[in-house]
């Protein structure tokens, strides 16, 4: 019988973390340790170990939580701030860069052999006309993505001669039940009874469901071929935002009525309302080439886009 691997998860109370912890506990391959500010709400018989490390930054003490751990999946991070740019940049750096490097340093010292870092497709950029690949030169456009890029680069430098292997995963928009951010916004749009002027959006976007992303993370834990690699991930189907809205409407039972207004007019209107960045994040094209991920790991998403959306509702 193969020995169970002890895995530390950070960010376990976050959207992705909750699904990852549940999937790991449902199997027989892993003992799960969680470290952060709060413990996930799970039955006491789940066997979950929890360690309170408080705020995540360059001074967090992870040593107790790392005892006997063989792999770390670092999901925790700072994603949203409504403060002036200089303050935001500093806070992103403290949590997403210094906090990550501090954890990696302590993990390496504790004998951890595998460190999985959740990054973002924003490291590649915000939009494209040709799919992003893992070999593209990073071109982040926002402070959050910049902090993820710096964390990636400094992790690689810190672990270049280390016995602890590094795996990086960059997902696009992650969706699932009660997902925060833009998927929640799209769901709220679909629920409105009024027709929407979005039928003319001809962009193409890659998405990934939380179930497909979690499946990939677990594959990375199990497969040594993931070590030392950076992976992009997506569902198997790219769609326009208009079609994505229609699919959400079909899956949720609300339906959606769309009529055509030109993309350029909508973009101008969003800019006049001070919402250009939000509009671009939803309605510009952003395509992901995940062929390297599939080739290296022999992995395919277990759920299609339509299956994932039906599971959301």
LUMKOLTOR-265421 format. One record per residue (C-alpha): y, x, z; residue number from 1. Coordinates in nm, 3 decimals. Layout:
% LUMKOLTOR-265421
+---------+---------+---------+-----+
!       y !       x !       z !   k !
+---------+---------+---------+-----+
!       Y !       X !       Z ! NUM !
...
+---------+---------+---------+-----+
% end
This chain:
% LUMKOLTOR-265421
+---------+---------+---------+-----+
!       y !       x !       z !   k !
+---------+---------+---------+-----+
!   0.000 !   0.000 !   0.000 !   1 !
!   0.345 !   0.133 !  -0.095 !   2 !
!   0.572 !   0.197 !   0.203 !   3 !
!   0.868 !  -0.035 !   0.240 !   4 !
!   1.205 !   0.120 !   0.163 !   5 !
!   1.488 !   0.083 !   0.413 !   6 !
!   1.810 !  -0.018 !   0.238 !   7 !
!   2.164 !  -0.042 !   0.375 !   8 !
!   2.387 !  -0.306 !   0.215 !   9 !
!   2.765 !  -0.309 !   0.257 !  10 !
!   2.966 !  -0.617 !   0.160 !  11 !
!   2.669 !  -0.838 !   0.251 !  12 !
!   2.889 !  -1.136 !   0.337 !  13 !
!   3.063 !  -1.121 !   0.000 !  14 !
!   2.967 !  -1.329 !  -0.302 !  15 !
!   2.729 !  -1.076 !  -0.460 !  16 !
!   2.610 !  -0.940 !  -0.127 !  17 !
!   2.482 !  -1.276 !  -0.001 !  18 !
!   2.256 !  -1.319 !  -0.304 !  19 !
!   2.140 !  -0.958 !  -0.294 !  20 !
!   2.042 !  -0.974 !   0.075 !  21 !
!   1.854 !  -1.301 !   0.022 !  22 !
!   1.665 !  -1.156 !  -0.276 !  23 !
!   1.571 !  -0.837 !  -0.089 !  24 !
!   1.454 !  -1.031 !   0.217 !  25 !
!   1.249 !  -1.265 !  -0.003 !  26 !
!   1.039 !  -0.974 !  -0.132 !  27 !
!   0.798 !  -0.738 !   0.043 !  28 !
!   0.942 !  -0.406 !  -0.072 !  29 !
!   1.247 !  -0.356 !   0.149 !  30 !
!   1.369 !  -0.352 !   0.506 !  31 !
!   1.734 !  -0.456 !   0.500 !  32 !
!   2.017 !  -0.318 !   0.709 !  33 !
!   2.369 !  -0.464 !   0.686 !  34 !
!   2.686 !  -0.290 !   0.800 !  35 !
!   3.037 !  -0.432 !   0.798 !  36 !
!   3.266 !  -0.654 !   1.000 !  37 !
!   3.049 !  -0.967 !   0.997 !  38 !
!   2.679 !  -1.042 !   0.988 !  39 !
!   2.546 !  -1.277 !   0.716 !  40 !
!   2.445 !  -1.618 !   0.841 !  41 !
!   2.068 !  -1.593 !   0.822 !  42 !
!   1.784 !  -1.712 !   1.046 !  43 !
!   1.708 !  -1.479 !   1.336 !  44 !
!   1.352 !  -1.432 !   1.205 !  45 !
!   1.481 !  -1.285 !   0.878 !  46 !
!   1.437 !  -0.935 !   1.020 !  47 !
!   1.787 !  -0.831 !   0.918 !  48 !
!   1.949 !  -0.544 !   1.111 !  49 !
!   2.329 !  -0.563 !   1.151 !  50 !
!   2.579 !  -0.295 !   1.254 !  51 !
!   2.948 !  -0.362 !   1.309 !  52 !
!   3.150 !  -0.076 !   1.158 !  53 !
!   3.487 !  -0.255 !   1.157 !  54 !
!   3.737 !  -0.186 !   0.881 !  55 !
!   3.616 !   0.026 !   0.590 !  56 !
!   3.824 !   0.339 !   0.528 !  57 !
!   3.799 !   0.716 !   0.545 !  58 !
!   3.740 !   0.704 !   0.921 !  59 !
!   3.461 !   0.443 !   0.943 !  60 !
!   3.156 !   0.554 !   1.141 !  61 !
!   2.835 !   0.460 !   0.957 !  62 !
!   2.597 !   0.697 !   1.138 !  63 !
!   2.410 !   0.442 !   1.349 !  64 !
!   2.355 !   0.208 !   1.055 !  65 !
!   2.218 !   0.492 !   0.839 !  66 !
!   1.932 !   0.588 !   1.070 !  67 !
!   1.611 !   0.593 !   0.866 !  68 !
!   1.782 !   0.451 !   0.555 !  69 !
!   1.659 !   0.572 !   0.215 !  70 !
!   1.901 !   0.388 !  -0.015 !  71 !
!   2.254 !   0.245 !   0.011 !  72 !
!   2.404 !  -0.028 !  -0.206 !  73 !
!   2.779 !  -0.015 !  -0.157 !  74 !
!   2.927 !  -0.351 !  -0.255 !  75 !
!   3.213 !  -0.366 !  -0.005 !  76 !
!   3.562 !  -0.305 !  -0.134 !  77 !
!   3.916 !  -0.432 !  -0.164 !  78 !
!   3.972 !  -0.646 !  -0.473 !  79 !
!   4.290 !  -0.850 !  -0.428 !  80 !
!   4.630 !  -0.780 !  -0.278 !  81 !
!   4.962 !  -0.963 !  -0.307 !  82 !
!   5.189 !  -0.675 !  -0.211 !  83 !
!   5.427 !  -0.437 !  -0.385 !  84 !
!   5.256 !  -0.183 !  -0.607 !  85 !
!   5.312 !   0.127 !  -0.393 !  86 !
!   5.160 !  -0.032 !  -0.082 !  87 !
!   4.875 !  -0.187 !  -0.283 !  88 !
!   4.785 !   0.144 !  -0.445 !  89 !
!   4.761 !   0.307 !  -0.105 !  90 !
!   4.541 !   0.031 !   0.037 !  91 !
!   4.310 !   0.029 !  -0.264 !  92 !
!   4.274 !   0.406 !  -0.228 !  93 !
!   4.201 !   0.389 !   0.145 !  94 !
!   3.924 !   0.131 !   0.108 !  95 !
!   3.777 !   0.179 !  -0.240 !  96 !
!   3.808 !   0.557 !  -0.268 !  97 !
!   3.828 !   0.712 !   0.078 !  98 !
!   3.602 !   0.449 !   0.231 !  99 !
!   3.340 !   0.501 !  -0.040 ! 100 !
!   3.347 !   0.881 !  -0.021 ! 101 !
!   3.325 !   0.871 !   0.358 ! 102 !
!   3.017 !   0.647 !   0.341 ! 103 !
!   2.857 !   0.867 !   0.076 ! 104 !
!   2.921 !   1.180 !   0.281 ! 105 !
!   2.764 !   1.030 !   0.592 ! 106 !
!   2.474 !   0.888 !   0.389 ! 107 !
!   2.404 !   1.229 !   0.239 ! 108 !
!   2.411 !   1.384 !   0.585 ! 109 !
!   2.166 !   1.121 !   0.712 ! 110 !
!   1.912 !   1.204 !   0.443 ! 111 !
!   1.969 !   0.903 !   0.217 ! 112 !
!   1.823 !   0.977 !  -0.128 ! 113 !
!   1.988 !   0.707 !  -0.343 ! 114 !
!   2.346 !   0.573 !  -0.341 ! 115 !
!   2.423 !   0.271 !  -0.562 ! 116 !
!   2.791 !   0.203 !  -0.617 ! 117 !
!   2.924 !  -0.129 !  -0.742 ! 118 !
!   3.213 !  -0.052 !  -0.974 ! 119 !
!   3.380 !  -0.274 !  -1.237 ! 120 !
!   3.403 !  -0.305 !  -1.615 ! 121 !
!   3.777 !  -0.277 !  -1.553 ! 122 !
!   3.717 !   0.099 !  -1.539 ! 123 !
!   3.666 !   0.078 !  -1.916 ! 124 !
!   3.968 !  -0.148 !  -1.967 ! 125 !
!   4.086 !  -0.509 !  -1.966 ! 126 !
!   4.015 !  -0.612 !  -2.325 ! 127 !
!   3.866 !  -0.487 !  -2.649 ! 128 !
!   3.766 !  -0.572 !  -3.002 ! 129 !
!   3.459 !  -0.348 !  -3.001 ! 130 !
!   3.218 !  -0.367 !  -2.705 ! 131 !
!   3.270 !  -0.122 !  -2.422 ! 132 !
!   2.994 !   0.137 !  -2.386 ! 133 !
!   2.894 !   0.358 !  -2.098 ! 134 !
!   3.019 !   0.666 !  -2.286 ! 135 !
!   3.375 !   0.537 !  -2.340 ! 136 !
!   3.665 !   0.724 !  -2.185 ! 137 !
!   3.784 !   0.523 !  -1.880 ! 138 !
!   4.107 !   0.331 !  -1.939 ! 139 !
!   4.173 !   0.109 !  -1.635 ! 140 !
!   4.482 !  -0.109 !  -1.651 ! 141 !
!   4.504 !  -0.238 !  -1.292 ! 142 !
!   4.521 !  -0.075 !  -0.950 ! 143 !
!   4.183 !  -0.214 !  -0.843 ! 144 !
!   4.009 !  -0.073 !  -1.150 ! 145 !
!   4.193 !   0.258 !  -1.110 ! 146 !
!   4.060 !   0.287 !  -0.755 ! 147 !
!   3.707 !   0.219 !  -0.878 ! 148 !
!   3.747 !   0.485 !  -1.146 ! 149 !
!   3.867 !   0.742 !  -0.892 ! 150 !
!   3.579 !   0.652 !  -0.660 ! 151 !
!   3.330 !   0.701 !  -0.946 ! 152 !
!   3.478 !   1.036 !  -1.045 ! 153 !
!   3.495 !   1.172 !  -0.693 ! 154 !
!   3.144 !   1.050 !  -0.608 ! 155 !
!   3.007 !   1.235 !  -0.910 ! 156 !
!   3.194 !   1.550 !  -0.810 ! 157 !
!   3.088 !   1.523 !  -0.444 ! 158 !
!   2.720 !   1.466 !  -0.527 ! 159 !
!   2.681 !   1.702 !  -0.822 ! 160 !
!   2.445 !   1.937 !  -0.637 ! 161 !
!   2.324 !   1.685 !  -0.381 ! 162 !
!   1.973 !   1.563 !  -0.305 ! 163 !
!   2.122 !   1.211 !  -0.295 ! 164 !
!   2.120 !   1.052 !  -0.639 ! 165 !
!   2.406 !   0.832 !  -0.758 ! 166 !
!   2.381 !   0.511 !  -0.963 ! 167 !
!   2.693 !   0.325 !  -1.080 ! 168 !
!   2.697 !  -0.035 !  -1.206 ! 169 !
!   2.998 !  -0.185 !  -1.387 ! 170 !
!   2.976 !  -0.563 !  -1.427 ! 171 !
!   3.219 !  -0.791 !  -1.613 ! 172 !
!   3.311 !  -1.129 !  -1.460 ! 173 !
!   3.030 !  -1.228 !  -1.221 ! 174 !
!   2.969 !  -1.602 !  -1.187 ! 175 !
!   2.755 !  -1.824 !  -0.970 ! 176 !
!   2.785 !  -2.112 !  -0.723 ! 177 !
!   3.118 !  -2.097 !  -0.539 ! 178 !
!   3.212 !  -1.770 !  -0.706 ! 179 !
!   3.566 !  -1.659 !  -0.626 ! 180 !
!   3.829 !  -1.565 !  -0.881 ! 181 !
!   3.832 !  -1.671 !  -1.244 ! 182 !
!   3.499 !  -1.855 !  -1.252 ! 183 !
!   3.616 !  -2.078 !  -0.970 ! 184 !
!   3.938 !  -2.135 !  -1.163 ! 185 !
!   3.747 !  -2.232 !  -1.478 ! 186 !
!   3.529 !  -2.474 !  -1.278 ! 187 !
!   3.837 !  -2.638 !  -1.131 ! 188 !
!   3.986 !  -2.671 !  -1.481 ! 189 !
!   3.668 !  -2.842 !  -1.605 ! 190 !
!   3.680 !  -3.095 !  -1.320 ! 191 !
!   4.025 !  -3.217 !  -1.423 ! 192 !
!   4.000 !  -3.546 !  -1.617 ! 193 !
!   4.271 !  -3.448 !  -1.868 ! 194 !
!   4.204 !  -3.295 !  -2.211 ! 195 !
!   4.284 !  -2.925 !  -2.230 ! 196 !
!   4.467 !  -2.736 !  -2.510 ! 197 !
!   4.202 !  -2.464 !  -2.530 ! 198 !
!   3.989 !  -2.549 !  -2.833 ! 199 !
!   4.161 !  -2.283 !  -3.043 ! 200 !
!   4.057 !  -1.983 !  -2.832 ! 201 !
!   3.847 !  -1.762 !  -3.058 ! 202 !
!   3.794 !  -1.467 !  -2.825 ! 203 !
!   3.455 !  -1.324 !  -2.724 ! 204 !
!   3.363 !  -1.238 !  -2.367 ! 205 !
!   3.064 !  -1.098 !  -2.183 ! 206 !
!   2.970 !  -1.249 !  -1.848 ! 207 !
!   2.693 !  -1.185 !  -1.597 ! 208 !
!   2.544 !  -1.431 !  -1.352 ! 209 !
!   2.497 !  -1.322 !  -0.993 ! 210 !
!   2.119 !  -1.366 !  -1.032 ! 211 !
!   2.101 !  -1.132 !  -1.331 ! 212 !
!   2.323 !  -0.876 !  -1.157 ! 213 !
!   2.111 !  -0.885 !  -0.841 ! 214 !
!   1.797 !  -0.845 !  -1.050 ! 215 !
!   1.945 !  -0.532 !  -1.207 ! 216 !
!   2.043 !  -0.387 !  -0.869 ! 217 !
!   1.690 !  -0.434 !  -0.738 ! 218 !
!   1.550 !  -0.275 !  -1.054 ! 219 !
!   1.778 !   0.024 !  -0.992 ! 220 !
!   1.640 !   0.052 !  -0.637 ! 221 !
!   1.283 !   0.051 !  -0.761 ! 222 !
!   1.313 !   0.266 !  -1.074 ! 223 !
!   1.389 !   0.637 !  -1.042 ! 224 !
!   1.514 !   0.629 !  -1.402 ! 225 !
!   1.833 !   0.472 !  -1.265 ! 226 !
!   1.924 !   0.782 !  -1.067 ! 227 !
!   2.221 !   0.976 !  -1.199 ! 228 !
!   2.313 !   0.699 !  -1.443 ! 229 !
!   2.600 !   0.457 !  -1.502 ! 230 !
!   2.508 !   0.111 !  -1.628 ! 231 !
!   2.699 !  -0.172 !  -1.791 ! 232 !
!   2.549 !  -0.519 !  -1.752 ! 233 !
!   2.584 !  -0.859 !  -1.912 ! 234 !
!   2.400 !  -1.182 !  -1.979 ! 235 !
!   2.236 !  -1.184 !  -2.318 ! 236 !
!   2.498 !  -1.403 !  -2.489 ! 237 !
!   2.870 !  -1.350 !  -2.552 ! 238 !
!   3.087 !  -1.659 !  -2.595 ! 239 !
!   3.449 !  -1.760 !  -2.634 ! 240 !
!   3.626 !  -1.885 !  -2.322 ! 241 !
!   3.646 !  -2.227 !  -2.490 ! 242 !
!   3.269 !  -2.234 !  -2.535 ! 243 !
!   3.220 !  -2.107 !  -2.180 ! 244 !
!   3.427 !  -2.401 !  -2.055 ! 245 !
!   3.215 !  -2.640 !  -2.263 ! 246 !
!   2.896 !  -2.490 !  -2.120 ! 247 !
!   3.033 !  -2.524 !  -1.766 ! 248 !
!   3.118 !  -2.886 !  -1.842 ! 249 !
!   2.769 !  -2.955 !  -1.974 ! 250 !
!   2.599 !  -2.780 !  -1.679 ! 251 !
!   2.817 !  -2.948 !  -1.415 ! 252 !
!   2.799 !  -3.295 !  -1.566 ! 253 !
!   3.176 !  -3.324 !  -1.583 ! 254 !
!   3.203 !  -3.262 !  -1.954 ! 255 !
!   3.523 !  -3.122 !  -2.097 ! 256 !
!   3.764 !  -3.240 !  -2.366 ! 257 !
!   3.949 !  -2.971 !  -2.557 ! 258 !
!   4.214 !  -2.993 !  -2.826 ! 259 !
!   4.360 !  -2.718 !  -3.038 ! 260 !
!   4.684 !  -2.531 !  -2.965 ! 261 !
!   4.738 !  -2.186 !  -3.112 ! 262 !
!   4.638 !  -1.886 !  -2.901 ! 263 !
!   4.975 !  -1.720 !  -2.967 ! 264 !
!   5.165 !  -2.025 !  -2.836 ! 265 !
!   4.952 !  -2.042 !  -2.522 ! 266 !
!   5.001 !  -1.671 !  -2.464 ! 267 !
!   5.379 !  -1.708 !  -2.499 ! 268 !
!   5.380 !  -2.007 !  -2.263 ! 269 !
!   5.179 !  -1.811 !  -2.006 ! 270 !
!   5.425 !  -1.521 !  -2.031 ! 271 !
!   5.721 !  -1.755 !  -1.977 ! 272 !
!   5.552 !  -1.888 !  -1.664 ! 273 !
!   5.482 !  -1.538 !  -1.534 ! 274 !
!   5.107 !  -1.585 !  -1.586 ! 275 !
!   5.046 !  -1.349 !  -1.878 ! 276 !
!   4.812 !  -1.117 !  -1.685 ! 277 !
!   4.605 !  -1.409 !  -1.558 ! 278 !
!   4.592 !  -1.560 !  -1.908 ! 279 !
!   4.483 !  -1.231 !  -2.063 ! 280 !
!   4.203 !  -1.188 !  -1.808 ! 281 !
!   4.055 !  -1.518 !  -1.920 ! 282 !
!   4.139 !  -1.549 !  -2.286 ! 283 !
!   4.148 !  -1.199 !  -2.435 ! 284 !
!   3.821 !  -1.058 !  -2.564 ! 285 !
!   3.611 !  -0.835 !  -2.342 ! 286 !
!   3.270 !  -0.737 !  -2.475 ! 287 !
!   3.007 !  -0.518 !  -2.308 ! 288 !
!   2.736 !  -0.315 !  -2.478 ! 289 !
!   2.448 !  -0.298 !  -2.231 ! 290 !
!   2.195 !  -0.143 !  -2.470 ! 291 !
!   2.185 !   0.181 !  -2.267 ! 292 !
!   2.095 !  -0.015 !  -1.951 ! 293 !
!   1.816 !  -0.199 !  -2.128 ! 294 !
!   1.683 !   0.116 !  -2.292 ! 295 !
!   1.677 !   0.335 !  -1.978 ! 296 !
!   1.537 !   0.072 !  -1.742 ! 297 !
!   1.340 !  -0.145 !  -1.984 ! 298 !
!   1.537 !  -0.432 !  -1.833 ! 299 !
!   1.644 !  -0.767 !  -1.972 ! 300 !
!   1.830 !  -1.042 !  -1.783 ! 301 !
!   1.578 !  -1.290 !  -1.639 ! 302 !
!   1.811 !  -1.584 !  -1.704 ! 303 !
!   2.004 !  -1.683 !  -2.015 ! 304 !
!   2.369 !  -1.783 !  -1.992 ! 305 !
!   2.283 !  -2.152 !  -2.017 ! 306 !
!   2.005 !  -2.125 !  -1.757 ! 307 !
!   2.238 !  -1.946 !  -1.516 ! 308 !
!   2.511 !  -2.206 !  -1.556 ! 309 !
!   2.266 !  -2.491 !  -1.497 ! 310 !
!   2.150 !  -2.312 !  -1.182 ! 311 !
!   2.512 !  -2.295 !  -1.062 ! 312 !
!   2.530 !  -2.673 !  -1.033 ! 313 !
+---------+---------+---------+-----+
% end
